[in-house]
Amino acid sequence: RKYRLVGSHVVGRAFSTNNRRIVDLRSDTVTQPTAAMLHAATQATTGDDVMGEDPTVTALEHHAAELFGKERALYVPTGTMANMCAILS
């Protein structure tokens, strides 16, 4: 295996140890944003996504729908919400 989960490293970061590539995917709650991520977040145009007024969320949903060949897509901010949507649908 090229990847294994490690509970003490930053989520989504790939690194090598003992010639093995490791990716930690355990939770979005331990991700540390980069400077570029923080800049993008503070500069983003915002609005009420429930009312369809957030252009960033709307663009992301349209892109995801096109990417996966679906009529619509739904953005949810956490893995827990995504899991609940999947279970209840």
C-alpha positions in Angstrom: 0.0 0.0 0.0 1.2 3.5 -0.8 -1.0 5.2 1.8 -2.0 4.7 5.4 -3.9 6.8 7.9 -2.0 8.4 10.7 -3.9 10.1 13.6 -1.2 12.6 14.5 -0.6 14.5 11.3 -2.4 17.3 9.5 -5.4 16.1 7.4 -4.9 15.9 3.6 -1.1 16.5 3.8 1.0 13.9 2.1 4.4 13.2 3.5 6.9 10.4 3.4 8.4 8.4 6.2 10.5 5.2 5.8 9.9 5.4 2.0 6.1 5.2 2.6 3.7 7.9 1.5 1.2 8.8 4.3 -2.0 10.8 4.0 -4.1 11.6 7.1 -7.8 11.8 6.2 -9.3 11.3 9.7 -11.2 14.7 10.0 -11.7 18.1 8.7 -11.5 19.5 12.2 -7.7 19.1 12.4 -6.9 20.8 9.1 -4.6 23.8 9.4 -5.4 26.3 6.6 -2.5 27.7 4.6 -1.9 31.4 4.1 -3.4 31.1 0.6 -6.6 29.4 2.1 -7.0 32.2 4.7 -6.5 34.9 2.1 -9.1 33.3 -0.2 -11.6 33.0 2.7 -11.2 36.6 3.8 -11.5 37.9 0.2 -14.5 35.8 -0.9 -17.8 37.4 -1.8 -20.4 36.1 0.6 -24.1 36.0 0.9 -26.9 33.8 2.3 -26.5 30.4 0.6 -29.9 29.2 1.9 -31.5 32.0 -0.1 -29.2 31.3 -3.1 -27.4 34.6 -2.5 -23.8 33.3 -2.0 -22.1 33.4 -5.4 -19.2 31.3 -4.2 -21.4 28.4 -3.0 -23.6 28.7 -6.1 -20.6 28.5 -8.4 -19.2 25.5 -6.5 -22.5 23.7 -6.6 -22.8 24.3 -10.4 -19.3 23.2 -11.0 -19.8 20.0 -8.9 -23.0 19.2 -10.8 -21.3 19.6 -14.2 -18.3 17.6 -13.0 -20.4 14.6 -12.0 -23.0 14.9 -14.8 -25.8 15.7 -12.4 -28.7 18.1 -12.6 -27.9 19.8 -9.3 -25.4 19.6 -6.4 -25.6 20.5 -2.8 -22.7 22.0 -0.7 -22.6 21.1 2.9 -19.8 22.4 5.2 -19.0 19.3 7.1 -18.5 15.6 6.6 -21.1 14.9 9.2 -23.7 16.8 7.3 -22.7 15.0 4.1 -23.1 11.7 5.8 -26.5 12.6 7.1 -27.6 13.7 3.6 -26.4 10.4 2.2 -28.1 8.3 4.9 -31.4 10.2 4.7 -31.7 10.3 0.9 
